[in-house]
Amino acid sequence: MYIDNKVAILMNHYPLMQNTRIFLKKDVKKVPKECLCEIELHLPGKQLFASSDTHHFEGAVKETFKQLSYQFDKAKEKLLVHH
């Protein structure tokens, strides 16, 4: 549910989004256990990728979405400059 809400916010702010792939992984070999979030965001002619890891999934998801928002804003600026 938390991730669905985050994706919905992104889709409302960035209607150019075509597809999103989200990977959540837990590394049980590390102590303390690390939770990893990786997100691929597909735009027309561009693919963005971000990942982060923390001790809990919610923090990893939050940080990864923050990185993607920054990347998306940069990609949008470049798109607007070229048109």
Secondary structure, 3 states (H helix, E strand, C coil): CHHHHHHHHHHHHCCCCCEEEEEEEEECCCCCCEEEEEEEEEECCEEEEEEEEECCHHHHHHHHHHHHHHHHHHHHHHHHHHC
